Amino acid sequence: MLLEIQDRINGVCVLLKIQFHLKTLIMKKQILHIMTAGSFILAAATSFAGHLQDNLLFSAKLEGAQQTPPVTTNAMGVGSFMLNNMRDELCVNVAVNGLSGPISSAHIHEGAMGVGGGVLVDLSSGISGNQIMLTISGASLTSDLISKMINGLTYINVHTAANPNGEIRGQIMLETDHGIVAMADGMQEVPMVMTNAYGLGIFTLSKDENMINYQFIAQNLSGAITGAHLHMGAMGVSGGVVQDLSGDIMGNVISGSFMPTAMLVTAIKNGEIYINVHTAMNPSGEIRGQLMMNMGLPFDAMLTGGQQVPSVTTNAMGVATFTLNSMLNEITYSIVADGLSGAITSAHIHAGAIGTAGGVLVDLSSGINGNQIMGTISGASITNDLINAMLKGETYINVHTAANPNGEIRGQIYRLAREGYTTVLNGMQEVPSVTTNAYGAGVVSVNRDQNNLHYMFVVGGLSSMLSGAHFHNAAAGATGPVVFDLTGSFTGTSTNDAAFGYITSMDATPFTSTESVLFRNNQIYLNIHNMENMNGEIRGQINRGQVCYDMTASVEDLTAEQNMNVYPNPFNEELIIESDYSSPTATIQLIDVTGKVMLSQNLSTINHTINLNTESIQAGIYFLQIIDNSTRIQTKQVIKL
């Protein structure tokens, strides 16, 4: 069966063909189960080139209720923490509103949700009004801090004079969907069943907790699977059925998706759900596996012959799970295959995006045991390049047999961590710019299947109550049409406001790969409207990936004399700057509206003329500034066409 999937990337239609060879006659409903199982083969097919980068976004929603003990306050906050691909720079961007007074200090603390702990990093140097922007690097950014953040064991605390122990707090959490693994055998049955059978199940819970996709493969069963269910019960305890999976059985494969109840999600998080697989010989269950939340950074893959390059005609399939621990120095893995033409002869992790073949990165052959492969990767095999390639979806697992020495089945390895975006909002980004003290910040994340967007925003100091909020389609410095209306997510009852929510492919205005491409190309901005500023009082470009907002170069400080001669303005590929300022320690910088330095050049001679090559700079509003010994001397607003 040949499935053709048409993908639009930057307006260019790309036809991807993936060949499935299924073992039995499969009803249309069952095919759709595979198609909608976003964790697996079609997730690989539709995780378009360039969608995933190799940085990680952490976020925090700050409120008084998270304080220990809780604090009664209307204050709210949103924080983003973007970790770069070298894991040596953490960009912090926080905005709060409604505090009882000015921020007196702010810190990253150690502690699980609801637990207080000591200070790990002082953020106070980045405080400017109700915003906190700084970059953590060097000795402050330890592997222990990163590990605790990955495990959800840190929080940000914002202090005021009225609440010296903290007025609002937010747990710092990785922006990710949730990986859940079940390794099944007869030993876990109650009572125990003596069998050589085993199974591996991968369950993906969406961040909004509204969808579970799953794939389970069993081997060496005494007979055909007669039923499969999720049951309520801790390890070693039997319980009732909470989800019937029997309609999704295809030979030794169980594949599908469902919308879980809140009770089921809570039970999964608590380790109180297990999968039970029944056969005629063992009607109460031949193998059972407890569903366990994956710690660290989870990855998974579904293996088919159609992903081989060139494709291989085979009925075989496989599932794989990989977990990179929070210290980023060990990967545990488990793979189970079904229907292979013969015994597994070798298995490897290769370099290569989907549809391309690449060299071996890690040999997994030592972990082969029948149709199961298990083991641990550590030591010199764990390189930064390997981690980054996995984060970008540019590695795959290949399983070889004697009949197919180049590989019978292959599966692209994809992470569960979501693609991250951040923003700051101010009047300077409006077109034309608006003079206002209003501000804001927020985060956006997109799942790997590009059908679910998460957003959190806080705004403050508006000149009147918010009347509208929208995602618009345009680059910085330009205006464009509304893509999504977020007005209903804000309260609209105060000059301080916040919005928290999701946009999915199932909404009336759906989020799809088309909109995902706009976000990834920095073509989306958030615009906040009120009665005084119908076209928008503050605006923030949604920036992809690693953007460090430096308060020492923030747009709020750009009040120096405008005595620089700059032309042409607006400019295209070249900008000429004339200045009479002279100093051997001076530099001229081009910064964007968020304060990020785009270009920097020494300026040491009087009446200096600089031909600044800006060909690589995107269209938008920028500021030229002369800096000498950390002092801003001159500033000029410019526009890149």
Number of C-alpha atoms within 10 A of each C-alpha: 8 10 12 11 15 14 18 15 17 11 9 9 11 12 11 14 16 20 18 21 16 18 15 9 8 12 9 8 12 18 15 13 19 21 17 19 22 26 28 28 24 18 20 22 21 20 23 21 13 13 23 24 21 20 21 24 26 25 28 24 25 27 24 23 17 20 23 16 13 15 18 12 14 15 19 25 31 28 29 30 29 26 24 19 18 12 18 16 19 26 20 24 28 29 27 30 25 19 21 15 14 16 23 15 20 23 19 23 22 22 20 16 17 15 14 15 14 11 16 18 16 15 20 17 12 21 19 16 12 20 21 25 26 21 21 20 13 10 8 14 18 15 15 12 20 20 17 21 23 23 19 20 20 29 30 27 24 28 22 18 14 13 16 12 16 24 30 30 31 25 28 28 21 23 25 24 20 21 27 23 24 20 21 26 26 22 18 20 22 16 13 15 18 12 14 14 16 22 26 25 26 25 24 24 25 19 19 15 16 13 15 21 21 24 25 24 24 24 21 14 21 15 15 14 23 16 20 23 20 22 22 22 19 17 17 12 15 15 13 11 16 16 16 14 20 16 14 21 20 20 18 21 21 24 28 24 23 17 14 16 14 11 9 18 19 14 17 21 15 13 18 20 29 29 26 24 29 23 18 14 13 16 12 16 24 30 30 29 25 27 27 20 19 18 16 22 23 25 24 28 25 29 29 30 27 25 27 25 16 13 19 21 16 20 19 20 26 26 27 27 26 23 21 24 18 20 16 20 16 17 22 15 20 20 27 26 27 21 16 21 15 14 14 24 16 20 24 19 23 23 22 19 21 24 16 14 15 14 11 16 18 16 16 20 17 11 17 19 12 14 19 20 21 18 16 15 17 14 9 7 14 17 14 14 13 18 19 17 21 25 25 22 27 23 28 29 27 25 29 22 18 14 14 17 12 16 24 29 30 30 28 33 28 28 26 23 26 29 27 30 25 30 24 29 29 27 24 22 28 24 18 13 16 18 12 15 14 19 26 29 28 30 28 25 25 29 25 25 23 25 19 24 22 19 17 23 28 27 30 25 18 23 17 17 19 26 19 20 23 21 23 21 22 19 20 27 21 17 15 13 11 16 16 17 14 20 17 12 17 21 14 18 11 16 17 26 25 23 18 16 14 18 20 17 14 11 10 8 12 14 21 17 22 15 18 21 20 18 22 22 15 19 22 28 27 25 24 28 22 20 14 14 16 11 16 25 30 29 31 27 29 27 23 19 22 22 23 23 26 20 22 16 21 17 21 18 11 18 12 13 11 13 14 17 13 19 13 14 13 14 16 16 13 15 19 16 19 16 18 12 17 14 14 10 12 21 18 22 21 23 22 25 26 25 24 19 19 14 15 16 13 15 23 15 14 12 13 14 15 17 11 15 13 16 12 8 16 15 16 19 23 26 19 22 23 24 21 17 10 12 10 20 18 20 21 20 18 21 16 21 15
